[in-house]
């Protein structure tokens, strides 16, 4: 008797399981399967013009079992979290929460959009806040471009100098009082991610 062929690869099945675990953590998360593909979410999204996969297509790809394609797109990182799609969805799908779930799965599985290193920016930002208790813009820019695109660091240096001359970008970081409290919050958040 012939072996039964899986509808999608094992890796995709693992991604779906991780996604469902995230989606089931918020109320009515299961409604993601009720999408009627009307396009209201895409029509109301203020950043859909910049997305490589629209919110409507994201739901369709998920239902087709192509979760890795979604995770490798820029879409989940461009979501502005304005909740317009969620408010206007006639099926009551919490699309913004779904985008957050997709981001968490992408971070957990370390699947990122090529040539769009938002995860690098996110990590650099958290390191700055951990170190200084607030954002240090110059340090953030340097750390980000050193890890993502060192050539861009040099091409933007003139812009950075202009910003410094105008007082818009500080040369040295400013720490806040009780930075240890901010670090404790970040450490606690990291513990939740490990659970």
QUIBEL-V264394 format. One record per pair of residues at least 12 apart in sequence whose ideal C-beta (glycine too) atoms are under 10 Angstrom apart, sorted by the first residue. I is the first residue (numbers start at 1). GAP is how many residues later the second one is. Records with the same first field share a line. If there is no record, write none. Layout:
BEGIN
I: GAP + GAP
END
This chain:
BEGIN
6: 59
7: 57 + 58
8: 56 + 57 + 58 + 59 + 60
9: 56 + 59
11: 56 + 57 + 98 + 100
12: 53 + 54 + 55 + 56 + 57
13: 52 + 54
14: 53 + 91 + 95
15: 50 + 51 + 52 + 53 + 55 + 56 + 87 + 90 + 91 + 93 + 94 + 96
16: 46 + 49 + 51 + 52 + 89
17: 88
18: 49 + 53 + 83 + 86 + 87 + 88 + 90 + 91
19: 13 + 43 + 48 + 51 + 52 + 79 + 82 + 83 + 85 + 86 + 87 + 89 + 90
20: 12 + 81 + 85
21: 80 + 83 + 84 + 87
22: 75 + 76 + 78 + 79 + 80 + 81 + 82 + 83 + 86
23: 39 + 71 + 74 + 75 + 77 + 78 + 79 + 81 + 82
24: 77
25: 72 + 75 + 76 + 79
26: 68 + 71 + 72 + 74 + 75
27: 67 + 70
28: 64 + 65 + 66 + 69
29: 64 + 65 + 68 + 69 + 72
30: 63
31: 58 + 60 + 61 + 62 + 63 + 64 + 67
32: 26 + 27 + 30 + 31 + 59 + 61 + 62 + 63 + 65 + 66 + 69
33: 26 + 29 + 30 + 58 + 60
34: 25 + 55 + 56 + 57 + 58 + 59
35: 20 + 21 + 23 + 24 + 25 + 27 + 28 + 54 + 55 + 56 + 58 + 60 + 63
36: 20 + 23 + 53 + 54 + 55 + 57
37: 19 + 20 + 22 + 23 + 26 + 54
38: 18 + 50 + 51 + 52 + 53
39: 15 + 16 + 17 + 18
40: 15 + 16 + 44 + 45 + 47 + 48 + 49 + 50 + 51 + 53 + 55
41: 13 + 14 + 15 + 16 + 17 + 18 + 43 + 44 + 45 + 47 + 48 + 49 + 50 + 52 + 54 + 55 + 57
42: 12 + 13 + 14 + 15 + 16 + 17 + 43 + 53
43: 12 + 13 + 41 + 42 + 45
44: 38 + 39 + 40 + 41 + 42 + 43 + 44 + 45 + 51
45: 30 + 33 + 34 + 35 + 37 + 39 + 40 + 43 + 50 + 51
46: 34 + 36 + 38 + 39
47: 28 + 31 + 32 + 33 + 35
48: 27 + 30 + 31 + 32 + 37
49: 29
50: 24 + 25 + 28
51: 22 + 23 + 24 + 25 + 26 + 27 + 28
52: 17 + 20 + 21 + 22 + 23 + 26 + 61 + 64
53: 13 + 16 + 17 + 19 + 20 + 21 + 22 + 23 + 25
54: 21
55: 20 + 21 + 24 + 29 + 30 + 31 + 34 + 38 + 40 + 41 + 43 + 44
56: 29 + 39
57: 12 + 13 + 16 + 18
58: 12 + 15 + 17 + 18 + 21 + 37 + 40 + 41 + 44
59: 30 + 32 + 34 + 36 + 39
61: 12 + 14
62: 36 + 40
67: 35 + 38 + 39 + 42 + 44
68: 37 + 38 + 41 + 43
70: 29 + 32 + 35 + 36 + 41
71: 31 + 32 + 34 + 35 + 36 + 38 + 39 + 40 + 41 + 42
72: 34 + 39 + 40 + 41 + 42 + 44
73: 29 + 33 + 40 + 43
74: 38 + 39 + 40 + 41 + 42 + 44
75: 24 + 27 + 38
76: 22 + 23 + 24 + 25 + 26 + 27 + 28 + 29 + 30 + 36 + 37 + 42
77: 22 + 25 + 26 + 29 + 35 + 36 + 39 + 40 + 41 + 42 + 44 + 45
78: 21 + 35 + 38 + 40
79: 16 + 17 + 19 + 20 + 21 + 23 + 24
80: 16 + 19
81: 15 + 16 + 18 + 19
82: 14
83: 12 + 13 + 14
84: 12
85: 13 + 14
86: 12 + 13
103: 15 + 16 + 19
104: 89
106: 12 + 13
107: 12 + 15 + 16 + 86
108: 85
115: 33 + 34
116: 32
117: 27 + 28 + 30 + 31 + 32
118: 30
119: 29
120: 23 + 24 + 25 + 26 + 27 + 28 + 29
121: 19 + 20 + 22 + 23 + 24 + 26 + 27
122: 22
123: 20 + 21 + 24
124: 15 + 16 + 17 + 18 + 19 + 20 + 21 + 22 + 23 + 24
125: 15 + 18 + 19
126: 60 + 63 + 64
127: 12 + 13 + 16 + 59
128: 12 + 15 + 16 + 45
129: 47 + 50 + 53 + 54 + 56 + 57
130: 49 + 52 + 53 + 55 + 56 + 57 + 60
131: 42 + 44 + 48 + 51 + 52
132: 41 + 42 + 43 + 44 + 47 + 50
133: 40 + 41 + 42 + 43 + 44 + 45 + 46 + 47 + 48 + 49 + 50 + 53
134: 39 + 40 + 41 + 42 + 45 + 48
135: 38 + 39
136: 33 + 34 + 36 + 37 + 38 + 39
137: 23 + 26 + 31 + 32 + 33 + 36
138: 22 + 25 + 26 + 31 + 32 + 33 + 34 + 35
139: 31 + 33 + 34
140: 33
141: 12 + 15 + 16 + 18 + 19 + 22 + 28
142: 15 + 18
145: 12
END
